[in-house]
């Protein structure tokens, strides 16, 4: 492989011709560590029909084994004397170097007026380097006498050089001297970069030609097309926060009512939500005892702020339902009670939006001391036993986790009799639950517990068609907004349960789990697994899981060679079979071409090209 460089122009100083050093190209070839070649073999005069050769030819080796050929033409008259040779050399150049001396305006105009028009006509995406050689001799003279003005007129300014480079789209360099820095590192670095680019381009073109020339002269091997893209399943956004926040405003399944010191009703709430965020409420509602909490500040906060009233003569007690009336709690602190609705909204929203809570309290309490006092009491309510309470820590916690931090706390009450007000009977066993959470998270259960149904007044509710493990996983999602099925079969059972209770996001989570599990299986495991993929498809269709059923059809078609050998493949309907055959991978055409190619390879007509 070789690189061809054409150098045009004269970098010598017209005023100092006797003392000027060797030319730019000769100096680079003699000093560059990447170029090898002794002084005797470096210079080879090109043969020409005229007395003087048109170009001076230099030959050397670059980068070890790359042939480097440089043609240098310093004078336009010589260049113009053999137009055919000059034009061919420029047309075949990989890199063009244009050089002139900054103190010789004649050499610059010779380049600009003569060489540049020729290069523009012949230039075809070839990199061009413009090298301005020398130091301007009168650059720092402030004098404006006629002599100095004349001298300045003989120098080529940097602006003129840059403008010339812009016309060609060239790289402009100023070489103040032909020493090791300017030649080896500056000019040499740019030239070697373009040499590497030229080598890369030639290598790429050579590989393309080799690929074209080495095409197989017979039956070509068939090209296996890519399988169709699988349908994309979009996940549904969580509405866990809004579900529990709306529970405060809908006033369903209320089991605690707060009153002010004057025994006037302030706000209704739910024990399960309050206990999920606060040990104070756990202590107040007898979920935990003082010995279990082991924190005197929590016990003191509970006694100072709240008092449970079970007096039958309590105002409004006669209007309460005789079945299971809400617990009456009197708030002892009047300032705290005036802000209780905002505090409960803060708790139901996740108990992390401290700035909004402070803003709401300031609107009601003008005194900053009262605001600080109420905020401090809220901090005491949310205090973790055995830890120092600090608003700064709460804000740090808020920045780290701006979500409901009690979604995992609600799991503490999952399948536990504490505060439970409903019991599900499944497969001969019982599962306690809390109506407030079920109503907030599931519209079907909200209608069931608040409508004219038997379940609205019954404590024990039978559940059919679902296993206990599946129903517990369903309740776990309602309580924590997350679930983790043990496998594809359990995920499908959970999907059926979610469809039965119309919890669409849980359906999507199960669909995504099944898809992820199937996609991660290697082909060998797909072939040997006992899971009936066609039965999975039919269940998905029956339970209106359109995304999963469409994905499973594409999955069967993409793995056609595996599933077509299984007996359940025959259970596909005519419509499903037609879809799978249409989108199968690999296609029928490819398998026929592959069979023909293999037959040709093993026939006597085929001969090994190597041996």
C-alpha positions as CSV (number, residue, x, y, z in Angstrom):
1,X,0.0,0.0,0.0
2,X,1.3,3.5,-0.8
3,X,0.5,7.1,-0.1
4,X,1.0,9.8,-2.8
5,X,1.7,13.4,-1.7
6,X,1.9,16.3,-4.1
7,X,3.7,19.5,-2.9
8,X,3.3,22.8,-4.8
9,X,4.8,26.2,-4.3
10,X,8.1,27.7,-3.2
11,X,8.8,28.2,0.5
12,X,12.2,29.8,0.0
13,X,12.9,33.4,0.9
14,X,13.4,35.5,-2.2
15,X,15.6,37.9,-0.3
16,X,17.8,35.2,1.3
17,X,18.2,32.5,-1.3
18,X,21.8,31.8,-0.5
19,X,21.3,31.1,3.2
20,X,18.0,29.3,3.3
21,X,17.9,25.8,4.7
22,X,16.6,22.7,2.9
23,X,13.0,22.7,1.7
24,X,10.0,21.8,3.8
25,X,9.4,18.4,2.3
26,X,13.0,17.3,2.3
27,X,13.5,18.4,5.9
28,X,10.4,16.5,7.0
29,X,11.4,13.3,5.3
30,X,14.9,13.5,6.7
31,X,13.8,14.2,10.3
32,X,10.5,12.3,10.8
33,X,10.9,9.1,13.0
34,X,8.0,7.5,11.1
35,X,9.7,7.8,7.7
36,X,12.7,5.5,6.9
37,X,15.2,5.9,4.0
38,X,18.8,7.0,3.7
39,X,19.9,10.2,2.0
40,X,21.1,8.4,-1.2
41,X,17.8,6.6,-1.8
42,X,15.5,9.5,-0.8
43,X,15.9,11.6,-3.9
44,X,15.0,10.3,-7.3
45,X,14.5,12.7,-10.2
46,X,11.5,11.9,-12.3
47,X,12.1,11.3,-15.9
48,X,10.6,13.9,-18.2
49,X,10.8,15.0,-21.8
50,X,12.0,18.5,-20.8
51,X,15.5,19.5,-19.7
52,X,14.4,20.0,-16.1
53,X,12.0,17.4,-14.5
54,X,8.6,18.7,-13.8
55,X,8.5,17.3,-10.3
56,X,11.2,16.3,-7.8
57,X,10.3,12.8,-6.6
58,X,11.0,11.5,-3.1
59,X,10.5,7.9,-2.1
60,X,10.6,6.5,1.4
61,X,8.8,4.1,3.7
62,X,6.3,5.3,6.4
63,X,4.8,3.4,9.3
64,X,7.2,0.5,8.6
65,X,5.8,-0.9,5.4
66,X,3.8,1.8,3.6
67,X,5.4,3.3,0.5
68,X,5.5,7.1,0.6
69,X,5.9,8.9,-2.7
70,X,6.2,12.7,-2.7
71,X,6.2,14.9,-5.9
72,X,7.5,18.4,-5.3
73,X,7.1,21.2,-7.8
74,X,8.3,24.6,-6.6
75,X,8.0,26.7,-9.8
76,X,4.8,27.3,-11.8
77,X,6.6,27.6,-15.2
78,X,8.0,24.0,-14.8
79,X,4.6,22.8,-13.7
80,X,2.9,24.4,-16.7
81,X,5.5,23.0,-19.1
82,X,4.1,19.4,-18.9
83,X,0.4,19.9,-18.3
84,X,-0.5,16.2,-18.9
85,X,1.9,14.9,-16.2
86,X,1.0,17.6,-13.8
87,X,-2.7,17.1,-14.1
88,X,-2.4,13.3,-13.6
89,X,-0.2,13.6,-10.6
90,X,-2.6,16.1,-8.9
91,X,-5.6,13.8,-9.8
92,X,-3.9,10.8,-8.2
93,X,-2.8,12.6,-5.0
94,X,-3.9,11.4,-1.6
95,X,-2.7,14.6,0.1
96,X,-1.8,18.0,-1.4
97,X,0.6,20.4,0.4
98,X,0.7,24.1,-0.8
99,X,3.6,26.1,0.6
100,X,4.9,29.7,0.3
101,X,7.2,32.0,2.2
102,X,5.5,34.7,4.2
103,X,8.3,37.2,3.2
104,X,7.8,36.5,-0.5
105,X,4.6,37.8,-1.8
106,X,5.4,36.7,-5.3
107,X,5.4,33.1,-4.2
108,X,2.1,33.6,-2.5
109,X,0.5,35.1,-5.6
110,X,2.0,32.4,-7.8
111,X,0.2,29.9,-5.6
112,X,-3.0,31.8,-5.4
113,X,-3.3,32.7,-9.1
114,X,-1.9,29.6,-10.7
115,X,-1.9,26.5,-8.6
116,X,-5.2,27.1,-6.7
117,X,-7.5,27.2,-9.9
118,X,-5.9,24.0,-11.1
119,X,-6.3,22.3,-7.7
120,X,-10.0,23.4,-7.5
121,X,-10.8,21.8,-10.8
122,X,-9.0,18.5,-9.9
123,X,-9.9,18.4,-6.1
124,X,-12.1,15.5,-5.1
125,X,-12.3,15.3,-1.3
126,X,-8.5,15.2,-1.0
127,X,-7.1,16.9,2.2
128,X,-5.1,20.1,1.5
129,X,-2.5,21.6,3.8
130,X,-1.4,25.2,3.3
131,X,2.0,25.9,5.0
132,X,3.1,29.5,5.4
133,X,6.9,29.2,6.1
134,X,9.1,31.8,7.8
135,X,8.9,34.6,10.3
136,X,7.7,38.0,9.1
137,X,10.8,40.2,9.2
138,X,9.1,43.6,9.8
139,X,6.1,42.4,11.8
140,X,6.9,44.4,15.0
141,X,8.1,47.7,13.4
142,X,5.8,50.5,14.4
143,X,7.3,52.9,11.8
144,X,5.1,54.1,9.0
145,X,7.9,55.5,6.7
146,X,7.7,54.7,3.0
147,X,10.5,52.1,3.3
148,X,8.7,50.2,6.0
149,X,5.4,50.4,4.2
150,X,7.2,48.9,1.2
151,X,8.6,46.1,3.3
152,X,5.1,45.4,4.8
153,X,3.7,45.1,1.3
154,X,6.2,42.3,0.6
155,X,4.9,40.2,3.5
156,X,1.9,37.8,3.4
157,X,-0.4,38.4,6.3
158,X,-2.1,35.7,8.4
159,X,-5.5,36.9,7.2
160,X,-4.6,36.4,3.6
161,X,-3.4,32.8,4.3
162,X,-6.5,31.9,6.3
163,X,-8.7,33.3,3.5
164,X,-7.0,31.2,1.0
165,X,-7.4,28.1,3.2
166,X,-11.2,28.8,3.5
167,X,-11.5,28.9,-0.3
168,X,-10.1,25.4,-0.5
169,X,-11.4,24.0,2.8
170,X,-7.8,23.4,3.7
171,X,-5.8,23.3,7.0
172,X,-3.7,26.4,7.5
173,X,-0.4,26.2,9.3
174,X,2.3,28.8,10.1
175,X,5.8,27.4,10.4
176,X,8.1,30.1,11.7
177,X,11.2,27.9,11.2
178,X,12.1,24.5,9.8
179,X,13.2,23.1,13.2
180,X,12.2,19.9,15.0
181,X,9.1,21.5,16.7
182,X,7.5,23.1,13.6
183,X,8.5,20.3,11.2
184,X,8.3,17.2,13.4
185,X,5.4,18.0,15.8
186,X,3.4,20.7,14.1
187,X,3.5,20.1,10.3
188,X,4.4,16.4,10.8
189,X,1.5,15.8,13.2
190,X,-1.1,17.2,10.7
191,X,0.5,15.4,7.7
192,X,0.6,12.1,9.5
193,X,-3.0,12.4,10.6
194,X,-4.1,12.8,7.0
195,X,-1.8,9.9,6.0
196,X,-3.5,7.7,8.5
197,X,-6.9,8.8,7.2
198,X,-5.8,8.0,3.6
199,X,-4.6,4.5,4.7
200,X,-7.9,3.8,6.5
201,X,-9.9,4.8,3.4
202,X,-7.7,2.7,1.1
203,X,-8.0,-0.3,3.4
204,X,-11.8,0.1,3.4
205,X,-12.0,0.3,-0.4
206,X,-9.6,-2.7,-0.7
207,X,-11.9,-4.8,1.6
208,X,-14.9,-3.9,-0.5
209,X,-13.2,-4.8,-3.7
210,X,-12.0,-8.1,-2.2
211,X,-15.5,-8.9,-1.0
212,X,-16.9,-8.2,-4.5
213,X,-14.2,-10.2,-6.3
214,X,-14.5,-13.2,-3.9
215,X,-18.2,-13.7,-4.3
216,X,-19.2,-17.3,-4.6
217,X,-19.7,-18.4,-8.2
218,X,-22.5,-20.9,-7.6
219,X,-25.5,-21.1,-5.4
220,X,-25.1,-18.4,-2.8
221,X,-25.9,-19.3,0.9
222,X,-29.4,-18.0,1.8
223,X,-29.6,-14.8,3.9
224,X,-31.5,-15.3,7.2
225,X,-33.7,-12.2,7.7
226,X,-34.3,-10.8,11.1
227,X,-37.4,-11.8,13.0
228,X,-40.2,-9.3,13.3
229,X,-40.1,-7.0,16.3
230,X,-42.1,-8.1,19.3
231,X,-45.0,-5.9,20.4
232,X,-43.9,-3.4,23.1
233,X,-45.8,-3.6,26.4
234,X,-46.4,-0.2,28.0
235,X,-46.5,-0.2,31.8
236,X,-49.3,1.6,33.6
237,X,-48.2,4.4,36.0
238,X,-48.8,3.8,39.7
239,X,-51.7,5.6,41.4
240,X,-50.9,4.3,44.9
241,X,-50.4,7.8,46.3
242,X,-53.7,9.2,44.9
243,X,-55.7,6.1,46.0
244,X,-54.8,6.5,49.6
245,X,-55.0,10.3,49.5
246,X,-58.5,10.1,48.1
247,X,-59.5,7.8,50.9
248,X,-59.4,10.8,53.3
249,X,-62.0,12.7,51.2
250,X,-64.4,9.9,50.2
251,X,-65.2,9.2,53.9
252,X,-65.7,5.5,53.3
253,X,-65.0,2.8,55.9
254,X,-64.3,5.5,58.5
255,X,-63.4,3.9,61.9
256,X,-62.1,7.0,63.9
257,X,-63.5,10.5,64.4
258,X,-61.5,13.4,65.9
259,X,-63.2,16.0,68.0
260,X,-61.9,19.4,69.3
261,X,-61.7,20.2,73.1
262,X,-65.3,21.6,72.8
263,X,-66.4,18.1,71.6
264,X,-67.2,19.3,68.1
265,X,-66.5,17.0,65.2
266,X,-63.4,18.0,63.2
267,X,-62.4,15.2,60.8
268,X,-62.9,11.5,60.1
269,X,-60.0,9.1,59.4
270,X,-58.9,5.5,59.2
271,X,-56.9,3.7,61.9
272,X,-55.0,1.5,59.5
273,X,-53.5,4.5,57.6
274,X,-52.6,6.4,60.8
275,X,-51.0,3.4,62.4
276,X,-49.0,2.7,59.3
277,X,-47.1,6.0,59.8
278,X,-47.1,6.6,63.5
279,X,-46.3,4.7,66.7
280,X,-48.4,7.3,68.5
281,X,-51.5,6.1,66.8
282,X,-50.5,2.5,67.3
283,X,-50.4,3.2,71.0
284,X,-53.6,5.2,70.9
285,X,-55.5,2.4,69.1
286,X,-54.0,-0.4,71.3
287,X,-52.1,-1.9,68.4
288,X,-48.9,-1.8,70.5
289,X,-48.4,-1.4,74.2
290,X,-46.0,1.0,75.9
291,X,-43.7,-1.9,76.8
292,X,-43.5,-2.9,73.1
293,X,-42.7,0.7,72.0
294,X,-40.2,1.4,74.8
295,X,-40.0,5.1,74.1
296,X,-41.2,7.5,76.8
297,X,-41.5,10.5,74.4
298,X,-44.0,8.7,72.2
299,X,-46.1,7.7,75.3
300,X,-46.0,11.3,76.5
301,X,-47.0,12.7,73.1
302,X,-50.0,10.3,73.0
303,X,-51.2,11.3,76.5
304,X,-50.7,15.0,75.9
305,X,-52.4,15.2,72.5
306,X,-55.3,12.7,72.4
307,X,-57.9,11.1,74.6
308,X,-60.3,8.3,73.6
309,X,-63.9,8.9,74.6
310,X,-66.2,5.9,75.0
311,X,-68.9,7.7,77.0
312,X,-72.4,6.7,75.9
313,X,-73.6,10.2,76.8
314,X,-71.2,11.8,74.2
315,X,-73.0,14.3,72.0
316,X,-74.1,12.7,68.8
317,X,-73.6,9.1,70.2
318,X,-77.3,8.3,69.7
319,X,-77.0,8.9,65.9
320,X,-74.1,6.5,65.5
321,X,-74.8,3.0,64.1
322,X,-75.3,0.3,66.6
323,X,-73.1,-2.2,64.6
324,X,-69.5,-1.0,64.9
325,X,-69.4,2.8,65.5
326,X,-66.2,4.8,64.9
327,X,-63.9,5.4,67.7
328,X,-64.1,8.9,69.2
329,X,-60.8,10.7,69.9
330,X,-60.7,14.1,71.5
331,X,-57.7,16.3,70.5
332,X,-56.6,18.1,73.7
333,X,-54.4,20.8,72.0
334,X,-56.6,23.5,70.5
335,X,-53.9,24.8,68.1
336,X,-53.0,21.3,66.9
337,X,-56.7,20.5,66.5
338,X,-57.2,23.6,64.3
339,X,-54.6,22.3,61.9
340,X,-55.6,18.6,62.1
341,X,-57.3,18.5,58.7
342,X,-54.0,19.7,57.1
343,X,-51.9,17.3,59.2
344,X,-54.1,14.3,58.2
345,X,-53.9,15.4,54.5
346,X,-50.1,15.5,54.9
347,X,-50.1,12.0,56.4
348,X,-52.5,10.6,53.8
349,X,-50.3,12.1,51.0
350,X,-47.2,10.2,52.3
351,X,-46.0,12.3,55.2
352,X,-43.1,13.8,53.3
353,X,-44.3,17.1,51.9
354,X,-43.0,19.2,54.9
355,X,-42.8,22.5,53.1
356,X,-46.5,22.3,52.0
357,X,-47.6,21.4,55.5
358,X,-45.7,24.4,57.0
359,X,-47.3,26.7,54.4
360,X,-50.8,25.4,55.2
361,X,-50.2,25.8,59.0
362,X,-48.9,29.4,58.6
363,X,-52.1,30.3,56.8
364,X,-54.1,29.3,59.9
365,X,-51.7,30.3,62.6
366,X,-50.2,33.8,62.2
367,X,-47.8,33.5,65.2
368,X,-44.5,31.9,64.2
369,X,-44.1,30.3,67.7
370,X,-47.4,28.6,67.4
371,X,-46.4,27.3,63.9
372,X,-43.2,25.9,65.3
373,X,-45.0,24.3,68.2
374,X,-47.5,22.5,65.9
375,X,-44.7,21.3,63.6
376,X,-42.8,20.0,66.5
377,X,-45.8,17.9,67.6
378,X,-46.2,16.5,64.1
379,X,-42.5,15.5,64.2
380,X,-43.2,13.8,67.6
381,X,-46.2,11.9,66.0
382,X,-44.0,10.6,63.2
383,X,-41.0,9.8,65.4
384,X,-39.4,6.4,65.1
385,X,-38.9,4.8,68.6
386,X,-35.4,5.1,69.9
387,X,-34.3,7.8,67.4
388,X,-33.7,11.5,67.8
389,X,-36.4,13.5,66.1
390,X,-35.3,16.3,63.7
391,X,-37.1,18.2,61.0
392,X,-33.8,18.4,59.1
393,X,-33.7,14.6,59.0
394,X,-37.2,14.5,57.7
395,X,-36.3,16.8,54.8
396,X,-33.3,14.7,54.0
397,X,-35.6,11.7,54.0
398,X,-38.0,13.5,51.7
399,X,-35.2,14.3,49.2
400,X,-34.1,10.7,49.1
401,X,-37.5,9.0,48.8
402,X,-40.3,11.3,47.6
403,X,-42.9,8.5,47.8
404,X,-45.2,7.0,50.3
405,X,-42.8,5.7,52.9
406,X,-45.6,3.7,54.6
407,X,-46.3,1.4,51.6
408,X,-43.9,-1.1,53.3
409,X,-45.4,-0.2,56.7
410,X,-48.8,-1.3,55.5
411,X,-47.3,-4.7,54.8
412,X,-47.0,-5.0,58.6
413,X,-50.8,-5.4,58.7
414,X,-51.1,-7.8,55.8
415,X,-52.8,-11.0,56.8
416,X,-52.8,-9.9,60.5
417,X,-55.9,-9.6,62.7
418,X,-54.8,-6.2,64.1
419,X,-57.4,-3.6,63.2
420,X,-58.9,-6.0,60.7
421,X,-62.6,-5.5,60.0
422,X,-63.2,-8.1,57.3
423,X,-62.2,-11.8,56.9
424,X,-61.9,-13.7,53.6
425,X,-62.6,-17.4,53.6
426,X,-60.4,-19.2,51.0
427,X,-60.0,-23.0,50.7
428,X,-61.0,-23.6,54.3
429,X,-58.7,-21.0,55.7
430,X,-59.2,-17.4,56.7
431,X,-57.4,-14.2,55.7
432,X,-58.0,-11.0,57.7
433,X,-58.0,-7.7,55.9
434,X,-58.9,-4.0,56.2
435,X,-61.8,-2.5,54.3
436,X,-60.3,1.0,54.1
437,X,-57.3,-0.3,52.1
438,X,-59.4,-2.6,49.9
439,X,-61.9,0.2,49.1
440,X,-59.1,2.7,48.3
441,X,-57.2,0.4,46.0
442,X,-59.9,-1.7,44.3
443,X,-63.0,-0.2,42.7
444,X,-64.8,-3.6,42.6
445,X,-64.3,-4.0,46.4
446,X,-65.4,-0.4,46.9
447,X,-68.7,-1.2,45.2
448,X,-69.0,-4.5,47.0
449,X,-68.5,-3.0,50.5
450,X,-70.6,0.2,50.0
451,X,-73.4,-1.1,47.8
452,X,-76.5,-3.2,48.4
453,X,-74.6,-6.4,48.6
454,X,-74.4,-9.1,51.2
455,X,-70.6,-8.3,51.7
456,X,-71.4,-4.8,52.8
457,X,-72.8,-6.0,56.1
458,X,-71.0,-9.3,56.4
459,X,-67.6,-9.7,58.2
460,X,-66.8,-13.2,56.8
461,X,-66.7,-13.2,52.9
462,X,-66.0,-16.4,50.9
463,X,-63.8,-16.2,47.9
464,X,-64.0,-18.8,45.1
465,X,-61.9,-19.7,42.1
466,X,-58.7,-18.4,43.6
467,X,-56.0,-20.1,45.7
468,X,-55.0,-18.7,49.0
469,X,-51.4,-18.0,47.8
470,X,-52.8,-16.1,44.8
471,X,-55.2,-14.1,46.9
472,X,-52.5,-13.2,49.4
473,X,-50.3,-12.0,46.5
474,X,-53.3,-9.9,45.3
475,X,-53.7,-8.4,48.8
476,X,-49.9,-7.7,48.9
477,X,-50.2,-5.6,45.8
478,X,-53.2,-3.7,47.2
479,X,-51.3,-3.0,50.5
480,X,-47.8,-2.3,49.1
481,X,-48.2,-1.5,45.3
482,X,-45.8,-4.3,44.4
483,X,-45.7,-8.0,43.9
484,X,-43.2,-10.7,43.0
485,X,-44.7,-13.9,41.6
486,X,-42.8,-17.1,42.1
487,X,-43.0,-18.1,38.5
488,X,-45.0,-17.9,35.2
489,X,-47.8,-20.1,36.5
490,X,-48.4,-18.0,39.6
491,X,-48.1,-14.8,37.6
492,X,-50.9,-16.1,35.3
493,X,-53.1,-17.0,38.3
494,X,-52.5,-13.5,39.8
495,X,-53.4,-12.0,36.4
496,X,-56.7,-13.9,36.4
497,X,-57.4,-12.6,40.0
498,X,-56.5,-9.1,38.9
499,X,-58.9,-9.3,36.0
500,X,-61.6,-10.6,38.3
501,X,-61.3,-7.6,40.5
502,X,-60.6,-5.2,37.6
503,X,-57.1,-4.0,38.9
504,X,-55.6,-3.2,35.5
505,X,-52.2,-2.1,36.7
506,X,-51.6,-5.5,38.4
507,X,-52.6,-7.2,35.2
508,X,-49.9,-5.2,33.4
509,X,-47.3,-6.1,36.0
510,X,-48.2,-9.8,35.6
511,X,-48.1,-9.6,31.8
512,X,-44.7,-7.9,32.0
513,X,-43.4,-10.6,34.4
514,X,-44.5,-13.4,32.1
515,X,-43.0,-11.8,29.0
516,X,-39.7,-11.1,30.9
517,X,-39.5,-14.7,32.1
518,X,-40.1,-16.1,28.6
519,X,-37.7,-13.8,26.9
520,X,-34.9,-14.7,29.2
521,X,-35.2,-18.4,28.5
522,X,-32.6,-19.9,26.1
523,X,-33.9,-22.0,23.2
524,X,-32.9,-25.3,24.9
525,X,-35.0,-24.5,27.9
526,X,-37.9,-23.5,25.8
527,X,-37.8,-26.8,24.0
528,X,-37.6,-28.8,27.3
529,X,-40.0,-26.9,29.5
530,X,-43.3,-28.4,30.6
531,X,-45.2,-25.1,30.4
532,X,-48.0,-25.2,27.8
533,X,-47.5,-22.0,25.9
534,X,-50.7,-22.5,23.8
535,X,-52.8,-22.9,27.0
536,X,-51.2,-19.7,28.3
537,X,-52.3,-18.0,25.1
538,X,-55.9,-19.2,25.5
539,X,-56.1,-18.1,29.1
540,X,-54.7,-14.6,28.2
541,X,-57.4,-14.3,25.5
542,X,-60.2,-15.6,27.8
543,X,-59.3,-13.1,30.5
544,X,-59.1,-10.1,28.1
545,X,-55.3,-9.7,28.3
546,X,-54.9,-8.5,24.8
547,X,-51.3,-7.3,25.1
548,X,-50.1,-10.6,26.4
549,X,-52.1,-12.7,23.9
550,X,-50.7,-10.7,21.0
551,X,-47.2,-11.0,22.4
552,X,-47.5,-14.8,22.9
553,X,-48.6,-15.2,19.2
554,X,-45.5,-13.4,18.0
555,X,-43.4,-15.4,20.5
556,X,-44.7,-18.7,19.1
557,X,-44.1,-17.5,15.5
558,X,-40.6,-16.3,16.3
559,X,-39.7,-19.7,17.9
560,X,-41.6,-21.7,15.3
561,X,-39.1,-24.5,15.0
562,X,-39.4,-25.2,18.8
563,X,-43.2,-24.9,19.3
564,X,-44.2,-26.5,16.1
565,X,-42.7,-29.8,17.3
566,X,-44.8,-29.8,20.5
567,X,-48.2,-31.6,20.6
568,X,-50.1,-28.5,22.0
569,X,-49.2,-26.7,18.7
570,X,-52.2,-28.5,17.2
571,X,-54.5,-26.8,19.7
572,X,-54.1,-23.5,18.0
573,X,-57.2,-22.2,16.3
574,X,-57.4,-21.7,12.5
575,X,-56.9,-18.0,12.9
576,X,-54.0,-18.3,15.3
577,X,-52.4,-21.0,13.1
578,X,-52.7,-18.7,10.1
579,X,-51.1,-15.8,12.0
580,X,-48.2,-18.0,13.2
581,X,-47.5,-19.4,9.7
582,X,-47.6,-15.9,8.2
583,X,-45.1,-14.5,10.7
584,X,-43.0,-17.6,11.4
585,X,-39.2,-17.3,11.8
586,X,-37.3,-18.6,10.0
587,X,-39.6,-18.4,7.0
588,X,-40.5,-21.3,4.8
589,X,-38.7,-19.7,1.8
590,X,-35.5,-19.5,3.8
591,X,-35.7,-23.2,4.8
592,X,-36.2,-24.3,1.2
593,X,-33.2,-22.2,0.1
594,X,-31.1,-23.6,2.9
595,X,-32.0,-27.2,1.9
596,X,-31.0,-26.5,-1.8
597,X,-27.7,-24.9,-0.6
598,X,-26.9,-27.9,1.6
599,X,-27.7,-30.3,-1.3
600,X,-25.4,-28.4,-3.6
601,X,-22.6,-28.3,-1.0
602,X,-22.7,-32.1,-0.6
603,X,-23.0,-32.8,-4.3
604,X,-20.1,-33.7,-6.6
605,X,-20.4,-30.4,-8.4
606,X,-19.1,-28.5,-5.5
607,X,-15.3,-28.4,-5.1
608,X,-13.3,-26.9,-2.3
609,X,-11.7,-23.7,-3.5
610,X,-8.9,-23.9,-0.9
611,X,-7.7,-27.5,-1.5
